[in-house]
Amino acid sequence: MASWLLPALKAVLPHVGSILDVAVPVFTRRSAAAAANQAQLVQEQIAELQAAATQNGENVKALAGELRATVRALQEAAAIADARQRRALILCASALVLACVALAAALFVLIAR
């Protein structure tokens, strides 16, 4: 699993339940008595849809903020990993140069004998 996926999931998962609660609202059910009062039923359903849309907008804004923070954390982690990789490359190159110098010195001592 990618190392960036776990923090992203941890940031998003707490909001999934509230998003689903808003996305699947329980609308006013039609009943036999309510059929006579169709206009009021439509008004109630419109009000419920407006409330759900408002709540959905707020949840999307909150999720966008969490996503922004997650992306920022991922960028910082990538910068740290890049710096560590450069440092490891420099150490490997230094070790290679030192090994070549040691090999040359050993060959010189062996030949000079």
C-alpha positions as CSV (number, residue, x, y, z in Angstrom):
1,M,0.0,0.0,0.0
2,A,1.3,3.5,-0.8
3,S,2.6,5.3,2.2
4,W,0.6,8.4,1.4
5,L,-2.7,6.5,1.2
6,L,-3.1,5.8,5.0
7,P,-2.9,9.5,6.1
8,A,-5.3,10.5,3.4
9,L,-7.8,7.8,4.4
10,K,-7.5,8.8,8.1
11,A,-8.3,12.4,7.1
12,V,-11.3,11.6,5.0
13,L,-12.9,8.6,6.8
14,P,-14.3,10.6,9.7
15,H,-16.4,12.7,7.3
16,V,-17.8,9.9,5.2
17,G,-20.7,9.2,7.7
18,S,-21.9,12.8,7.8
19,I,-21.6,13.1,4.1
20,L,-23.7,10.0,3.6
21,D,-26.3,11.2,6.2
22,V,-26.8,14.3,4.2
23,A,-26.6,12.7,0.8
24,V,-29.3,10.2,1.6
25,P,-31.9,12.3,3.4
26,V,-35.1,10.7,4.6
27,F,-37.7,12.7,2.8
28,T,-41.3,13.1,3.9
29,R,-43.2,10.0,3.1
30,R,-46.5,10.2,1.3
31,S,-49.5,8.9,3.2
32,A,-53.2,8.6,2.3
33,A,-54.1,11.6,4.4
34,A,-51.3,13.7,2.9
35,A,-52.5,13.1,-0.7
36,A,-55.2,15.6,-0.1
37,N,-52.7,18.2,1.1
38,Q,-50.3,17.9,-1.9
39,A,-49.1,21.5,-1.8
40,Q,-47.9,21.3,1.8
41,L,-46.2,18.0,1.1
42,V,-44.3,19.5,-1.8
43,Q,-43.3,22.5,0.3
44,E,-42.0,20.2,3.1
45,Q,-40.0,18.2,0.5
46,I,-38.5,21.4,-1.0
47,A,-37.5,22.6,2.5
48,E,-35.9,19.2,3.2
49,L,-34.0,19.3,-0.1
50,Q,-32.8,22.9,0.6
51,A,-31.6,21.9,4.1
52,A,-29.8,18.8,2.6
53,A,-28.1,21.0,-0.1
54,T,-27.0,23.5,2.5
55,Q,-25.6,20.8,4.8
56,N,-23.9,19.1,1.8
57,G,-22.2,22.4,0.9
58,E,-20.9,22.8,4.4
59,N,-19.6,19.2,4.4
60,V,-17.9,19.7,1.0
61,K,-16.2,22.8,2.4
62,A,-15.0,20.9,5.4
63,L,-13.8,18.0,3.3
64,A,-12.0,20.4,1.0
65,G,-10.2,21.9,4.0
66,E,-9.1,18.5,5.2
67,L,-8.0,17.6,1.7
68,R,-5.9,20.8,1.5
69,A,-4.3,19.9,4.8
70,T,-3.6,16.4,3.6
71,V,-2.0,17.5,0.4
72,R,0.1,20.0,2.3
73,A,1.3,17.2,4.6
74,L,2.0,15.0,1.7
75,Q,4.1,17.7,0.0
76,E,6.1,18.3,3.2
77,A,6.7,14.5,3.5
78,A,7.8,14.3,-0.1
79,A,10.2,17.2,0.4
80,I,11.7,15.4,3.5
81,A,12.0,12.1,1.6
82,D,13.7,13.9,-1.3
83,A,16.2,15.5,1.1
84,R,16.9,12.1,2.7
85,Q,17.4,10.5,-0.7
86,R,19.9,13.2,-1.7
87,R,21.8,12.7,1.6
88,A,21.9,9.0,1.0
89,L,23.1,9.5,-2.5
90,I,25.9,11.8,-1.3
91,L,26.9,9.2,1.4
92,C,27.0,6.4,-1.2
93,A,29.1,8.5,-3.6
94,S,31.5,9.4,-0.8
95,A,31.8,5.7,0.2
96,L,32.5,4.8,-3.4
97,V,35.2,7.4,-3.7
98,L,36.8,6.3,-0.4
99,A,36.7,2.7,-1.4
100,C,38.4,3.5,-4.7
101,V,41.1,5.4,-2.8
102,A,41.6,2.5,-0.5
103,L,41.8,0.1,-3.4
104,A,44.4,2.3,-5.2
105,A,46.4,2.5,-2.0
106,A,46.3,-1.3,-1.5
107,L,47.4,-1.9,-5.1
108,F,50.2,0.7,-4.7
109,V,51.5,-1.1,-1.6
110,L,51.2,-4.5,-3.3
111,I,53.0,-3.3,-6.4
112,A,55.7,-1.4,-4.5
113,R,56.7,-4.4,-2.5
